[in-house]
């Protein structure tokens, strides 16, 4: 079948989220053809280029979700003049299209600015109806008349948003929005709704696929919503994290906008997430933590199916086998040892290395010979570099260099190292450098580093965030986040008990090989694809004509023209009533007098009276409903 894979800031670009997962999915299902519809997040991402695509990728369509410095868009397919209409340009379409745009945007703005009453289920109530009316109305207008890029940034849009924020029933935060707030929200709204203005919605693009698979919610799923509305293509949504949750976290800190803009953006993303989950044929969260968030946003539990992200276990096979052979002692030529703690990940504030360093100070008091090795990916960005410098300064203050003699230099018990260097060329050696792997995060989705440590057969100590408990499943120690003392106590308990470390490491490796491999992920989606296409077959006009527009012979089966269920026998094949029924013959309960009962063993076959077949209709063989063949 032909799959339309929808991505946002990831595949096929060399950087971004879900890049590895999408690449493994496409390469692992060579029996299907994939059309990629990718949204890029920045000019830097586009400059990094694409990954090498496998032959089953038939075509790639891209569009930016970022705005160049000159303000012009590339790849979005601005085909019409509606934007110039709203902003006063030439030529004009007249008042009808102006009125349509105003009505649809007013409905959308009202849904965003007005909160539902307490107790209203997500996806129900007048707010949800207004949101869908406005969203699909704008989509149809953009498809008929052209893109909405300039229209959504026009003065008319700001006036509509301002009026909606002043309407009755809006919250105090939204009512306090100023003109700069409305201008900022209009710019963000245009960026979020930019997929409406793309030229992807025709029979040669999204109309030609059998199934749309969105690699995340939010903007990536928006083209899938329109493909379902315009062409009836079923939508599958996969989320390993929750875009709405990430938006809430970003709104709480790190954004330049004030409270009114953050409230409006949160309301918009919440409404969009609810509509995506409502329209999706199936939603596949990557873990139970994501599953709960989706249900909170309106996802139907009956349409959810947890599919863990697949990870390549082969690269960690040797480390896992060595751990089993050596009893997970961590003792070997890798420079580690049973008293070494290892941390692996991206160095950023969400990983809370500050708490880990304070916890290690307590570990050193209980186990004086303990070491901590921090393996981080190359630091990118000023924020990450500043956080790394802060962590190194704290480590130098808490653990001064320790000299082994009067004429030797001191070596501290904490080291910061980059993966890929001469001492640790790959991840497997990083995990094998110690006896216990530590995860100290305060925010985490699916803990990839934890699964990699499990593949290596290492015992782990983790904080209770995200999907950690679900992934560990009793094969490691879990402590509350932001609690250095609890983290230290758990590390000391494992450092002092090598047999317990060995048992936990072996159990962790067995669990990871059972649940988190690429093979189980591919098997799950292979079955899901077949299930969805069997339940929601797509009938497209493009399948019934050739390249010249002429009808294809036998493209539409004759039974498709029959009214009702085509496997049910027609009137000309049904048993005819007896013209002179015997009144003395008893009629069983539920039977119609004058009709012959179904065949019983030993009775002769009934003789059906055939009527002339209607012209142009293929006859259907007689038989019970559901057993007929055309």
FENHU-V791787 format. One record per helix or strand of 2 or more residues. SS is the DSSP state (a for helix, b for strand). FROM is the first residue (numbers start at 0). LEN is the number of residues. If there is no record, write none. Layout:
[[SS,FROM,LEN] [SS,FROM,LEN]]
//
This chain:
[[b,1,7] [a,18,10] [b,32,8] [a,42,5] [b,56,8] [a,81,5] [a,94,19] [a,125,20] [a,150,3] [a,154,11] [a,171,4] [a,178,14] [a,193,4] [a,205,3] [b,210,4] [a,218,13] [b,233,6] [a,242,10] [a,258,21] [b,281,4] [a,287,9] [a,300,3] [a,313,12] [b,339,6] [a,348,3] [a,352,14] [b,370,6] [a,381,17] [b,401,2] [b,409,2] [b,413,5] [a,426,5] [b,435,4] [a,447,8] [b,458,5] [a,467,5] [b,476,3] [a,483,12] [a,497,18] [a,517,18] [a,540,4] [a,557,4] [a,570,3]]
//
